[in-house]
Each structure stands twice: as structure tokens, then as C-alpha cells.
Amino acid sequence: MPQTHASGQPYEDDAPEPAPPAAKAESSDALDSLLDEIDDSLQTNAEQFVRSFVQKGGQ
Amino acid sequence: MVKWGRSSNVFLPNASRLYIDVGAHPEYATAECDTLTDLIASDKAGERIVHGLVEEGERRLADAGIDGTIHLYKNNVDSAGNSYGCHENYLVRRRADFRAFASALLPFLITRQIVTGAGTITRSPAGAHYSFSPRADHMWEGLSSATTRSRPMINTRDEPHANAELYRRMHVIVGDSSMSETTTLLKVGATDLILRIMEARQPLPDLALAKEMQAIRDVAHDLTGEATVELADGRRLTAVQIQSTYLDLVRAHVGGVIEPTPEVERILDLWERGIEAVRTQDLSQVDTELDWAIKLRLIERYQARLGCALDDPRLARLELAYHDISPTRGLFHRLQRDGLAATVVEDAAIQHATTAPPATTRAALRGRFVSAAVAAGQDFTVDWVHLKLAGGSKRTVLLKDPFRNTDERVDVLLTALEDPSAPVD
């Protein structure tokens, strides 16, 4: 739907009960399985992938 | 987004603001929140909203026959060294000595990165090392009213988005974007507690730093927490000592200025464990709760597996993956799914916050208005303090009190939207 902004320029700016911390048990194994899962995608063209991530400007 | 609002700058039904910032990245500003849980839910909801844009973009790529994926990162620097980050806005009472008031917060903000930093691999000609905050090297001033040019830690532009006679805005731009909900809880929660003490005009320990820009860098690049920074009075203290002093101060005010609640206790407990983790170099105390420690653990494990140096591009790729907002591809989300990253709010609360505004602030009025105007197909204009229907002059409502979530004038506008024949003017 049509929506205009009062000022033409964008601004620059931009509890319930606490949940328990994540369980620690067997977390090492879980971390290793997670790394197994993502290993291939991280290794593929990693250098080019990282170099191509450039964000101009902003704050 | 452009289709929805015919603009690259819109307020959404959840009362947040979404727009394209300088540099063509999407920027999301949560609506005004008066609780930390609302804030965390709104912040996380923003990730889901911009992920919707990613999915839409990928569909369009596919329709155009282009094989590609879009990655969106909630991080703090790119591979060319450009910095952006996460702004925090705290509404404070207006006072004549605002600059001194804001300056007094700087020693806290400069050292809080040892607990709330996003962590990053820093590359230099001398090699790579892990540091607390990717944002630290990009700060050039303590206070300033400019942001893109000078990069201050606190932006002093006087723009409260509320009754300016009563309120001032503490606009903190030295913080890292956080993936972890518990890190956000500590980052915003501890800052809020310090501000409450300052607003109650209680004395603060004098920890003014001699060289703020040097200090923020020295703290960032010393993971042991043993590096000292020089104070204006000539003393040298570590970031651990300075943060401990603030933590002790806050503890002393619990039951007085600060009402004791389970949430306050959770913030203080995490704060204490975070400082202790640095002091003892035992990250296991916080490695599911603080971004820099969660990420370091991941990087160290992957590095050991690859047997590579810290400047290996595969580790940089891992770091990017941590900040990917995709619920399926994003590494942080997978850590959370596997119980390796703690949460603060329920998943359902985050989903609710993608469409529903925070209920207890002015945001509730804005959200209802946007939803109703969209449903009615009416032209409208919205900013943080105005709601305006196209047409007569009495169709504009000014909302100067961010804590009011009901307003008869807004009810009239909403009635007009539901029934176009109802009188407004």
C-alpha cells in the first residue's frame, strides 16, 4: 500500500521468566557434528566468497 | 518492501522501520520497547523480516533463470574493512549537562566489549589474531553529532522522537551487532542499568580514560584482558578491573535504585561470568551465551580440524556463516537449534513480533494504524511521532509520549479507516 515518509531523508538510526542456558552436556560432540555438516560448503571457493563480500558505505 | 510501501523506507505493521541505508544495505529499526524481552523479540523478528526479502530476491533470480543464492549478514565489517554495526537508543530525561552525562558513559562502553563484543579474526601484515570487537578499530571520536563522517561512540544529535522538553536520546553506536539473544540481553541490559543509576544522580566511580581511541583498540586486541588502559587521573587499569567496578556498582544499587527482578539477576550473573571468563581464560563459562566466546570456540575447533593458520580464508568463511541470518544456512541458528547457543525468548514470541508491535508503548498505536491503513488501501504517512492519513489537516496525530499505548485521537483515525463515511475533520 502507498506509504510515504514525512522526512525525505532516511534517518541514520536506526520479561518473562528467563530461559535456562543451553545444555552443556555432549556439546563437544554436537559441535563436531555441526562442523561435519557444514564443512563442504565452507571449503568451496572460500577465498573468493569472502573477498566478494564488500559492503559500501553505511555506518 | 518497495512494492509494499512504494518506497524503500517503510514502517511495518509491527511498528518497526525498514529502509535501505547508505551503501544499499537493509536497515531495520525495532519499534520502541519498554522491556528487554520485547526488544530481543523485535530484534530477532527483524532478522526474519529481512530474510523474507532474501527469499523474495532468490525467487526473482530463479524466475529470471539466474542460478544464485543471496546471503545477508548481521555483522559489523566487510572484507574490505568497511564498518557498520548496531545502534542502541536509550530514552533518557533531558538535562542541561548532557555532554558530561554522555561522556561519563564512555569508560563503560569502551570496556564492555570484553563481554558483549561480537568477536572477530583480525588480519594484519604481522599475522592474524582474535579480538573482542570488530567495531573497535573503526571508532574515531567519543561524542559527535555526525556518524558516517567521524564515527563517534555516542551520537549527540538531539533527536528524541518524543517530547523534547522532557526527553533526550542516548544514541550509542559503538556496539557490535549481536547474533546471540543472551549477548543482547547483557549488552542492552547492563547499559540500561548503568543509565538508571546515572539518571538517579548517584555517584559513578571516576574512570575517565586518558586516551579513549587508544583504549578501545588496546582492549579489543588483548584477549587475555590483562592489557591496561590509562585513566585521566594517571592510574592504569585493565578492562576486567573496569567492568568489575561497574558490576559492583550496579550490585550495590539492586534493591535501591534498581528493583530486583529475575531478569536483573540474570543480567548480573551473565555479566559476572563473562568478566570471570576473560580473567581466568576459561571460556566454558559463557561459550553458549556471549557471541565472541561462542564464535571463538567454533573457530578454534574448526581450525584444529583443518590444521590451518588463523588467517585461512575457510575460517573467514566460517565467521561469515555465523552471521548469516538465514534460519537454515546461518550457522548461529544451527548452533541454537543444537542447543549450543542459549535463548532468551520463545520462538513463538519472535514469530509474533514479526507482525505484532510491542504492546506496552506508542508502538502499539503505530502498528495498529499501519495495519488498518494498509487493510483499507488508504494513503498514509508515518514516522516515529506522527500518524497521518492523506487528506484533511485533522487527520494527523502527533504522539509525543512513547510510553502511551492508547490514544483517543488514534481511535478516531482507526474508525475513519474502518468506515470511510465517519467524520474526521
HADDOCK unambig.tbl for C-alpha pairs under 7 A between the chains (distance, minus, plus):
assign (segid A and resid 1 and name CA) (segid B and resid 4 and name CA) 5.45 0.50 0.50
assign (segid A and resid 1 and name CA) (segid B and resid 5 and name CA) 5.42 0.50 0.50
assign (segid A and resid 1 and name CA) (segid B and resid 374 and name CA) 5.55 0.50 0.50
assign (segid A and resid 1 and name CA) (segid B and resid 377 and name CA) 6.08 0.50 0.50
assign (segid A and resid 2 and name CA) (segid B and resid 5 and name CA) 5.21 0.50 0.50
assign (segid A and resid 2 and name CA) (segid B and resid 6 and name CA) 5.57 0.50 0.50
assign (segid A and resid 2 and name CA) (segid B and resid 379 and name CA) 5.30 0.50 0.50
assign (segid A and resid 2 and name CA) (segid B and resid 380 and name CA) 6.90 0.50 0.50
assign (segid A and resid 3 and name CA) (segid B and resid 5 and name CA) 4.90 0.50 0.50
assign (segid A and resid 3 and name CA) (segid B and resid 6 and name CA) 6.34 0.50 0.50
assign (segid A and resid 3 and name CA) (segid B and resid 7 and name CA) 6.96 0.50 0.50
assign (segid A and resid 3 and name CA) (segid B and resid 10 and name CA) 6.86 0.50 0.50
assign (segid A and resid 3 and name CA) (segid B and resid 379 and name CA) 6.16 0.50 0.50
assign (segid A and resid 3 and name CA) (segid B and resid 380 and name CA) 5.46 0.50 0.50
assign (segid A and resid 3 and name CA) (segid B and resid 381 and name CA) 5.69 0.50 0.50
assign (segid A and resid 4 and name CA) (segid B and resid 7 and name CA) 6.80 0.50 0.50
assign (segid A and resid 4 and name CA) (segid B and resid 380 and name CA) 6.79 0.50 0.50
assign (segid A and resid 4 and name CA) (segid B and resid 381 and name CA) 5.17 0.50 0.50
assign (segid A and resid 5 and name CA) (segid B and resid 381 and name CA) 5.66 0.50 0.50
assign (segid A and resid 5 and name CA) (segid B and resid 382 and name CA) 6.18 0.50 0.50
assign (segid A and resid 5 and name CA) (segid B and resid 383 and name CA) 6.67 0.50 0.50
assign (segid A and resid 6 and name CA) (segid B and resid 381 and name CA) 6.32 0.50 0.50
assign (segid A and resid 6 and name CA) (segid B and resid 382 and name CA) 6.66 0.50 0.50
assign (segid A and resid 6 and name CA) (segid B and resid 383 and name CA) 6.34 0.50 0.50
assign (segid A and resid 13 and name CA) (segid B and resid 87 and name CA) 6.53 0.50 0.50
assign (segid A and resid 14 and name CA) (segid B and resid 28 and name CA) 6.95 0.50 0.50
assign (segid A and resid 14 and name CA) (segid B and resid 29 and name CA) 5.04 0.50 0.50
assign (segid A and resid 14 and name CA) (segid B and resid 87 and name CA) 6.21 0.50 0.50
assign (segid A and resid 15 and name CA) (segid B and resid 35 and name CA) 6.31 0.50 0.50
assign (segid A and resid 15 and name CA) (segid B and resid 36 and name CA) 6.45 0.50 0.50
assign (segid A and resid 15 and name CA) (segid B and resid 37 and name CA) 5.05 0.50 0.50
assign (segid A and resid 15 and name CA) (segid B and resid 263 and name CA) 6.70 0.50 0.50
assign (segid A and resid 18 and name CA) (segid B and resid 263 and name CA) 6.58 0.50 0.50
assign (segid A and resid 18 and name CA) (segid B and resid 344 and name CA) 6.16 0.50 0.50
assign (segid A and resid 19 and name CA) (segid B and resid 343 and name CA) 6.57 0.50 0.50
assign (segid A and resid 19 and name CA) (segid B and resid 344 and name CA) 5.58 0.50 0.50
assign (segid A and resid 21 and name CA) (segid B and resid 342 and name CA) 5.04 0.50 0.50
assign (segid A and resid 22 and name CA) (segid B and resid 288 and name CA) 6.61 0.50 0.50
assign (segid A and resid 22 and name CA) (segid B and resid 339 and name CA) 5.15 0.50 0.50
assign (segid A and resid 22 and name CA) (segid B and resid 340 and name CA) 6.06 0.50 0.50
assign (segid A and resid 22 and name CA) (segid B and resid 341 and name CA) 5.98 0.50 0.50
assign (segid A and resid 22 and name CA) (segid B and resid 342 and name CA) 4.66 0.50 0.50
assign (segid A and resid 23 and name CA) (segid B and resid 339 and name CA) 6.18 0.50 0.50
assign (segid A and resid 27 and name CA) (segid B and resid 340 and name CA) 6.57 0.50 0.50
assign (segid A and resid 30 and name CA) (segid B and resid 338 and name CA) 6.89 0.50 0.50
assign (segid A and resid 42 and name CA) (segid B and resid 314 and name CA) 6.14 0.50 0.50
assign (segid A and resid 42 and name CA) (segid B and resid 317 and name CA) 6.08 0.50 0.50
assign (segid A and resid 42 and name CA) (segid B and resid 318 and name CA) 6.42 0.50 0.50
assign (segid A and resid 43 and name CA) (segid B and resid 314 and name CA) 5.89 0.50 0.50
assign (segid A and resid 46 and name CA) (segid B and resid 313 and name CA) 5.75 0.50 0.50
assign (segid A and resid 46 and name CA) (segid B and resid 314 and name CA) 5.34 0.50 0.50
assign (segid A and resid 46 and name CA) (segid B and resid 317 and name CA) 5.78 0.50 0.50
assign (segid A and resid 47 and name CA) (segid B and resid 313 and name CA) 4.99 0.50 0.50
assign (segid A and resid 47 and name CA) (segid B and resid 314 and name CA) 6.97 0.50 0.50
assign (segid A and resid 50 and name CA) (segid B and resid 79 and name CA) 6.53 0.50 0.50
assign (segid A and resid 50 and name CA) (segid B and resid 316 and name CA) 6.70 0.50 0.50
assign (segid A and resid 50 and name CA) (segid B and resid 317 and name CA) 5.93 0.50 0.50
assign (segid A and resid 51 and name CA) (segid B and resid 79 and name CA) 5.82 0.50 0.50
assign (segid A and resid 53 and name CA) (segid B and resid 78 and name CA) 6.08 0.50 0.50
assign (segid A and resid 53 and name CA) (segid B and resid 79 and name CA) 5.85 0.50 0.50
assign (segid A and resid 54 and name CA) (segid B and resid 78 and name CA) 5.20 0.50 0.50
assign (segid A and resid 54 and name CA) (segid B and resid 79 and name CA) 5.73 0.50 0.50
assign (segid A and resid 54 and name CA) (segid B and resid 80 and name CA) 5.89 0.50 0.50
assign (segid A and resid 55 and name CA) (segid B and resid 23 and name CA) 6.56 0.50 0.50
assign (segid A and resid 55 and name CA) (segid B and resid 78 and name CA) 5.86 0.50 0.50
assign (segid A and resid 55 and name CA) (segid B and resid 82 and name CA) 6.64 0.50 0.50
assign (segid A and resid 56 and name CA) (segid B and resid 23 and name CA) 4.71 0.50 0.50
assign (segid A and resid 56 and name CA) (segid B and resid 82 and name CA) 6.75 0.50 0.50
assign (segid A and resid 57 and name CA) (segid B and resid 22 and name CA) 5.70 0.50 0.50
assign (segid A and resid 57 and name CA) (segid B and resid 23 and name CA) 4.39 0.50 0.50
assign (segid A and resid 58 and name CA) (segid B and resid 21 and name CA) 6.32 0.50 0.50
assign (segid A and resid 58 and name CA) (segid B and resid 22 and name CA) 4.77 0.50 0.50
assign (segid A and resid 58 and name CA) (segid B and resid 23 and name CA) 5.25 0.50 0.50
assign (segid A and resid 58 and name CA) (segid B and resid 84 and name CA) 5.88 0.50 0.50
assign (segid A and resid 58 and name CA) (segid B and resid 148 and name CA) 6.83 0.50 0.50
assign (segid A and resid 59 and name CA) (segid B and resid 83 and name CA) 6.21 0.50 0.50
assign (segid A and resid 59 and name CA) (segid B and resid 84 and name CA) 4.18 0.50 0.50
assign (segid A and resid 59 and name CA) (segid B and resid 85 and name CA) 6.65 0.50 0.50
assign (segid A and resid 59 and name CA) (segid B and resid 147 and name CA) 6.75 0.50 0.50
assign (segid A and resid 59 and name CA) (segid B and resid 148 and name CA) 5.39 0.50 0.50
